[in-house]
Amino acid sequence: MTHIWQTRFQHTCWVLVWLIGAAAPAQAQDSIENTASTAFAKMPLVRVVQTISGACGADQSVSTTVAYCTSANEILLAANQIGLPQMPYLVAHAYGHAVQVQHGVADVALREITARRAQEVALRGLVDRQVDCIAGFLYDLAGFAPASLTQWFTDDPFASVHWGRNPLHAGPVMPVPLADRDIWFRRGQGGDLANCGVGEFGPDLLIAAYRG
């Protein structure tokens, strides 16, 4: 009888360890989601999917990790990303796009790009750098320890379509050197949105939208 109870006790302990381990990644994801929703209005919810392809008009050209569907105002997160150490950054980056879309920066960017097609690549690059600064701001606000993107990546993690309206596969593509992304991500971790002004896209709309 004693052996049976020891076996049951050991099994219960292993179950508890598994549950605690499974909860930690979800808490990391929830931390970014809750932080973004507290800091800014009209933020999307995160929907975990087995594959992003097939959702919001996404195909194989769309990021397989995370994508922001502006039509539904939701962030699609691939289930196989849950638990990876870079996952909070990936989600925070998607929220950076959501902040721009929901609070006017994307409208300003579209006007500039439409009026200056010859400079579209440069302008889109500035927009995405600001996104990484917002991501760093949210990452810091959520209480994560300071981090560098070079801890997790050796190349640009967002070199494919990762945001846009349905069909998502028609969204913009703007690769940015990892070193540049890292500069802006770390700048955002300084905790001041005033430092997220990039070129023609100043921080005023971000500061006005922030509810902190």
Secondary structure, 3 states (H helix, E strand, C coil): CHHHHHHHHHHHHHHHHHHHHHHHHHHHHHHHHHHHHHHCCCCCEEEEECCCCCCCCCCCCECCCEEEECCCCEEEEEHHHCCCCCHHHHHHHHHHHHHHHHCCHHHHHHHHHHHCHHHHHHHHHHHHHHHHHHHHHHHHHCCCCCCCHHHCCCCCCCCCECEECCCHHHCCCCCCCHHHHHHHHHHHCCCCHHHHCECCECCHHHHHHCCC
